Amino acid sequence: MSTGKFIVFEGIDGCGKSTQIKLLAQNLAAKGRSVQLTAEPTATDTGKMLREALSGRVERSACEMAALFTLDRIAHNVGKGGIEEMLADGQDVLSDRYYYSSLAYQGSLCDYEWVKGMNVGCPAIRRPDLCIFLDISPKEALSRIGKRGEAKEIYEKEETLTLFRDTFLRVFDSLGDNVAIIDASGDADEVAARVLAAVEAIF
């Protein structure tokens, strides 16, 4: 069986990643592909520590967060049932967030080159076949977040989301990875069609 494709979804909070990952999984399955969904932070102990910090229940520095995300990402790749194992089984793996988020979020708040080196320079962290960046304005993102009726996470402020969006775009320019920047405004099905067109180019 041939190796599957590793596709990462990125974007600022509220961009619609959860919806678009599910729609892409449905579209790929309809084409006969075997698809697995995954996300960061993971369900590991390190992932639980990260979710506690993201919720604001536990305070951690940006450097602590960057290091924890790297540990979590290594387990995500090479741990039992992780990315490498799923790809080797011929499954396409769709991940909600990956190292681009670390570079954009923690890389904006502590030493960028250190965060980049831990991730891009780590032999246990795979480079994706494609990164889908769902691009949306911070104002629209916050409007969507508000409609969820959920407690906001620590990064969900307009000034912070603007900083992270700008950093994401600089990250993509500097890494040389295969990135598709998708207009994420408008109807979910219209966005899904744009995502599918970008993904079909790698098969």
C-alpha positions as CSV (number, residue, x, y, z in Angstrom):
1,M,0.0,0.0,0.0
2,S,1.3,3.5,-0.9
3,T,2.0,6.0,1.8
4,G,-0.8,8.5,2.5
5,K,-0.6,12.3,2.3
6,F,-0.1,14.5,5.4
7,I,-2.2,17.7,5.2
8,V,-2.2,20.3,7.9
9,F,-4.8,23.0,8.5
10,E,-3.8,26.3,10.0
11,G,-5.3,29.7,10.7
12,I,-6.1,32.1,13.4
13,D,-8.7,31.1,16.0
14,G,-12.2,31.3,14.4
15,C,-11.1,30.7,10.8
16,G,-13.2,27.5,10.4
17,K,-10.6,24.8,10.7
18,S,-12.8,22.3,12.4
19,T,-15.5,22.6,9.8
20,Q,-13.2,22.5,6.8
21,I,-11.2,19.5,8.0
22,K,-14.5,17.5,8.4
23,L,-15.6,18.6,4.9
24,L,-12.3,17.7,3.3
25,A,-12.4,14.3,5.0
26,Q,-15.8,13.7,3.6
27,N,-14.7,14.7,0.1
28,L,-11.6,12.6,0.2
29,A,-13.6,9.6,1.5
30,A,-16.1,10.0,-1.4
31,K,-13.1,9.6,-3.7
32,G,-12.1,6.3,-2.1
33,R,-9.3,7.7,0.1
34,S,-8.8,6.4,3.7
35,V,-8.7,9.4,6.0
36,Q,-7.7,10.0,9.6
37,L,-8.3,13.2,11.5
38,T,-5.9,14.4,14.3
39,A,-5.2,17.6,16.1
40,E,-2.7,19.5,18.3
41,P,-2.6,19.6,21.3
42,T,-2.9,15.8,21.4
43,A,-4.6,13.7,24.0
44,T,-1.3,12.9,25.7
45,D,-0.3,14.2,29.1
46,T,1.7,16.9,27.4
47,G,-1.3,17.9,25.4
48,K,-3.5,18.1,28.5
49,M,-0.9,20.5,30.1
50,L,-1.1,22.6,27.0
51,R,-4.9,22.8,27.0
52,E,-4.9,23.8,30.7
53,A,-2.5,26.7,29.8
54,L,-4.5,27.7,26.7
55,S,-7.7,27.9,28.7
56,G,-5.9,30.2,31.2
57,R,-6.3,27.7,34.1
58,V,-2.5,27.4,34.4
59,E,-0.1,30.2,33.6
60,R,2.9,29.3,31.4
61,S,5.5,31.5,29.6
62,A,5.7,31.5,25.8
63,C,9.0,29.6,26.0
64,E,7.3,26.9,28.2
65,M,4.5,26.7,25.7
66,A,6.9,26.4,22.8
67,A,8.8,23.6,24.4
68,L,5.6,21.7,25.5
69,F,4.2,22.0,21.9
70,T,7.4,20.5,20.5
71,L,7.3,17.6,22.9
72,D,3.7,17.0,22.1
73,R,4.4,17.2,18.4
74,I,7.2,14.6,18.6
75,A,4.8,12.2,20.3
76,H,2.1,13.1,17.7
77,N,4.5,12.0,14.9
78,V,6.3,8.9,16.3
79,G,4.1,7.7,19.1
80,K,1.8,4.7,18.9
81,G,-0.9,5.4,16.4
82,G,0.7,8.6,15.4
83,I,1.2,10.4,12.1
84,E,4.0,8.2,10.8
85,E,2.1,5.0,11.6
86,M,-1.1,6.2,9.9
87,L,0.8,7.4,6.8
88,A,2.6,4.1,6.5
89,D,-0.8,2.3,6.6
90,G,-1.8,4.3,3.5
91,Q,-4.1,6.7,5.3
92,D,-4.3,10.4,4.5
93,V,-3.8,12.3,7.8
94,L,-5.5,15.7,8.3
95,S,-4.2,17.6,11.3
96,D,-5.8,20.6,13.0
97,R,-2.7,22.7,13.7
98,Y,1.0,21.8,13.5
99,Y,4.4,23.6,13.8
100,Y,3.2,26.6,11.9
101,S,1.1,27.5,14.9
102,S,4.1,27.3,17.2
103,L,6.1,29.6,14.9
104,A,3.3,32.1,14.6
105,Y,2.0,32.1,18.2
106,Q,5.0,31.3,20.4
107,G,7.5,32.6,17.8
108,S,5.8,36.0,18.1
109,L,6.2,36.0,21.9
110,C,9.7,34.5,22.4
111,D,12.8,33.8,20.3
112,Y,11.5,32.9,16.8
113,E,14.7,31.2,15.6
114,W,14.7,29.0,18.7
115,V,11.1,27.9,18.1
116,K,11.8,27.3,14.5
117,G,15.0,25.2,15.2
118,M,13.2,23.0,17.7
119,N,10.5,22.2,15.1
120,V,11.9,22.4,11.6
121,G,15.3,21.0,12.8
122,C,13.8,18.0,14.6
123,P,14.2,14.7,12.7
124,A,11.1,13.3,14.4
125,I,8.8,16.1,13.2
126,R,7.7,15.4,9.6
127,R,7.2,18.2,7.0
128,P,3.7,18.1,5.6
129,D,2.8,17.4,2.0
130,L,0.5,20.5,2.1
131,C,-0.5,23.2,4.6
132,I,-3.9,24.7,4.1
133,F,-4.0,28.2,5.6
134,L,-7.6,29.4,6.1
135,D,-7.2,33.2,5.8
136,I,-9.8,35.4,7.5
137,S,-9.7,38.9,9.1
138,P,-9.3,39.0,12.9
139,K,-12.6,41.0,13.1
140,E,-14.6,38.2,11.4
141,A,-12.7,35.6,13.3
142,L,-13.8,37.2,16.6
143,S,-17.3,37.5,15.4
144,R,-17.4,33.8,14.7
145,I,-15.8,33.0,18.1
146,G,-18.5,35.1,19.8
147,K,-21.3,33.2,18.2
148,R,-20.0,29.9,19.7
149,G,-21.0,31.0,23.1
150,E,-17.8,29.4,24.6
151,A,-15.2,30.8,26.9
152,K,-12.4,32.5,25.0
153,E,-8.9,31.2,25.1
154,I,-5.9,33.3,26.0
155,Y,-5.0,34.3,22.5
156,E,-8.5,35.3,21.3
157,K,-8.1,39.1,21.1
158,E,-8.1,41.3,18.0
159,E,-4.6,42.7,18.6
160,T,-3.2,39.2,19.2
161,L,-4.9,37.6,16.3
162,T,-3.7,40.4,14.0
163,L,-0.1,39.8,15.2
164,F,-0.4,36.0,14.7
165,R,-2.0,36.3,11.2
166,D,0.9,38.6,10.1
167,T,3.4,36.2,11.6
168,F,1.8,33.2,9.9
169,L,2.3,34.9,6.5
170,R,6.0,35.7,7.2
171,V,6.5,32.1,8.4
172,F,5.2,30.7,5.1
173,D,7.5,33.0,3.1
174,S,10.6,31.8,5.1
175,L,10.1,28.0,5.3
176,G,9.6,27.1,1.7
177,D,6.9,24.5,2.5
178,N,4.0,23.7,0.2
179,V,1.3,26.2,1.5
180,A,-2.1,27.0,0.0
181,I,-3.6,30.3,1.3
182,I,-7.4,29.9,1.1
183,D,-9.9,32.7,1.4
184,A,-12.0,31.4,4.4
185,S,-14.7,34.1,4.3
186,G,-18.2,33.2,3.0
187,D,-20.2,30.0,2.7
188,A,-18.6,26.8,4.2
189,D,-19.2,24.8,1.0
190,E,-17.6,27.5,-1.1
191,V,-14.5,27.4,1.1
192,A,-14.5,23.6,1.0
193,A,-14.4,23.7,-2.8
194,R,-11.4,26.0,-2.7
195,V,-9.7,23.6,-0.2
196,L,-10.4,20.5,-2.3
197,A,-9.0,22.2,-5.4
198,A,-5.7,22.9,-3.6
199,V,-5.6,19.3,-2.2
200,E,-6.2,17.6,-5.5
201,A,-3.1,19.2,-6.8
202,I,-0.9,17.0,-4.6
203,F,-2.4,13.7,-5.6
